[in-house]
Amino acid sequence: MTAVLHPDGRLIFAGQIFRAAIGRGGVRVRKVEGDGATPAGLLPLRRVLYRADRIPPPRCVVPLEPIALADGWCDDPAHPDYNRPIILPHPARHEALWRADALYDIVGVLGWNDDPPVRGRGSAIFLHLARTDFAPTDGCIALPLAELRLLLAGGVTAIEVLG
């Protein structure tokens, strides 16, 4: 099932409306690395990761796996691992998936620029937990924990981001 995300942050799924945080750069059809924008288009939910040391696994219909301490994601367009999961330490620019804050306690890996990755077209576009003030993300889509769990348990398999 597909959820629909509007540029104003309204996410509609199975007749319900959720408030989502989106990228600080808004929604863009021509997404580029570092612009802070959420990419417009159909973003399939590839898999869901979660912090097993903090929360029980979410119910979902896509592959599910716990995040390990050494898990990361390469966001360096100059590196061959660009927009791919990596094991830390890693020589290229990256982000750690095991975070001190709770934002990545649940992470949905969204299919953006991954089949295959095109350098500079954007990386690490995730569905994750929102900050309590719904502060903008760096391009990801973020929801509160209860709403994210509802979305996943409801069988979401993709998010269509309207541009």
Secondary structure, DSSP 8 states (H G I E B T S, - for coil): -EEEE-TTSEEEETTEEEE-B-BTT-EESS--TTS--EE-EEEEEEEEEE-TTTS-----SS-EEE--TTEEEE--TTSTTTTSEEESS-SS-EEESS-SSSTTSEEEEE-SS-SS--TTS----EEEE--TT---BSS-EEE-HHHHHHHHHTT--EEEE--
